[in-house]
């Protein structure tokens, strides 16, 4: 099914997010930008993290990171991190809302900030943080049947992890969970 940008925005704005998630340790907050490219066929911008990073090396992710003391909000955090990682000017992002925070494997409450980017916006990848960036068609990204669940056990706790492939990219964990939650929220027919 084709998905227009107008359909996505209206469904996102009109549908409240599903199932609030438990928050992480107080004070450990982060944010990611969920960048939707406003083109004839809307896309979702994703990155592959540098293989040289200490944590989550080589994983597919959204631009984002830890909230700094100087950040005025978690939206500010997401926009600052997107500028640092992929060179997106915050003035070029139309923020349309946020999803409920998710808890990362490292104990951060991560707030996904959904924003629209102009089509053909040039990126400047920071090679210290990002190996590559790619666009996945939004309709494909939000198709719930593309995600498989896997239950992992850490100690006495069970965690549901979502997995998916797109071309040569393995999308899993928090990133796949955020995309899947967005797909659940807008519930395409």
C-alpha positions, 0 to 999 in steps of 0.5 A: 500500500502506498502511503502519502506524507499527509496520510502519515502525519494525519494518522500520527497526530490523530492517534494517541501512542499505544501502551506507555512504556516503563521509564528507566532509572531517574535522570538517565535520559536520552532522545533519538530523532525519527526522521521522516523524509517528506518526498513523493514516497516518504522514507525513514532515515536510518544510520549504521553506527561506526564499527569503532564505537564502544557501544552498539558498534555497527548497529542500525540506529536513529540519530540520537544520544544522551541528554546534556545538561545544556539541552533545554528539552529532549526534543533539543537533545534529539535535534542536537544529536542529529546535527552532530551525527548526520549534519541535519540543521535543526531548522530543517526539521519539522517536529510533529510529536514524540512517542512514549520513552523506551528503556534502552539496554543500558538503562536510559529512558529514550524518547523518540522524537518524530520529525519531518525532513525536506526531500534531498536534504544533504547529510554530513556523516560524522565518521566517528559515529556513523558509518553510513545512512540509508532511507527505507520506504516509510510504508515498508518500515511501518508494515508490522508483519516485517517484524519478528519477536524474540524473547531474551532472558537477562537474569530473571527478567524477560525482554521482547526484542524485535528483528527485521531485515531491510536490504543488507541492513539488520534492524533490531532492538530498540530501533526496530521496537520504535519503528514497530511502535510507530507502525502500531500507532498509525495502524495502516489498513 
